[in-house]
């Protein structure tokens, strides 16, 4: 397939698909075999070697989407992230991590690196200077996440990639929140791209998977560690994920539109104090986001007026589900203070700007009028209860 010519929906639908030579079916056949012939074959295939027919086919699609030479699919986002980190770090090395990263990655760093003699530093903020300040002679990796969770800060991808190259350091990004539809970091010089495919790639809240995408040279290194850690994904889920990705661009673009409209609605809502969405002109990094994102994403956060009880508000929603994960076609929301950031001290949360009234909303594909009406009725209910009490 001529990648340069094809549009994103064509890539999502057709790139890497397997041809059904036996029955001429329209979609990739599913090969569930965990055992393949070893004599007179080009490739010795085995699921934990990440090279079954369905794994190989999906990885071609993933590499094309991320503008990478190669990719691997894993059993979860954390399997992908931990394998990639351990592929490029060894005892005596140092890594600089962005302060605001996914809680699971933070947990991995603070609980695992020391056991392997790997040193780490978290940045104070997310500017290029914040990363530069933390570089040491033994720094081998810089790790970023943008947009970040839960306040949707934007890191300068090209700036960090250049900084890393200048110091001969490998750059890695968690591209989960943006998805490859909204952001292709390899175009900006990033070396290794990571995903929780559980989110926008799966898109229906029914798949747990992870992705690493990079150059062939870097992926060879990831592969050598991956076969030892064994975090491969079952072929049935690989096949299901291939199907999900066919609609990813359509889904993500609808979610982008909903998030933009929801951000504008919340901005004008008298019961809401602050809205965090990189698509809003008043977002401090809006100009930067415009230079590196094709769309501003389906995630936003907002602070309710403190007079509105957040738990009660959640209870009275009829359509939007309070739910831990994100990026499905159904809209969901969480209170970071009650979930992802519950273990952080109130002082640390305050330092990061995470207030008790903060709500993170993941927009689905429902009609925006139905979503705003749901928020409207839940706020009205909570307010009427306060008056009655
Ligand atoms: N990265 C981000 C930004 C996430 O939000 C998550 C999960 O919520 C992960 C990584 C980890 O992915 P998984 O839960 O698929 O292991």
Boltz pocket constraint, residues with backbone or C-beta under 6 A from the ligand:
constraints:
  - pocket:
      binder: B
      contacts: [[A, 76], [A, 77], [A, 78], [A, 79], [A, 102], [A, 104], [A, 149], [A, 174], [A, 176], [A, 177], [A, 195], [A, 196], [A, 197], [A, 198], [A, 208], [A, 209], [A, 210], [A, 325]]
      max_distance: 6.0
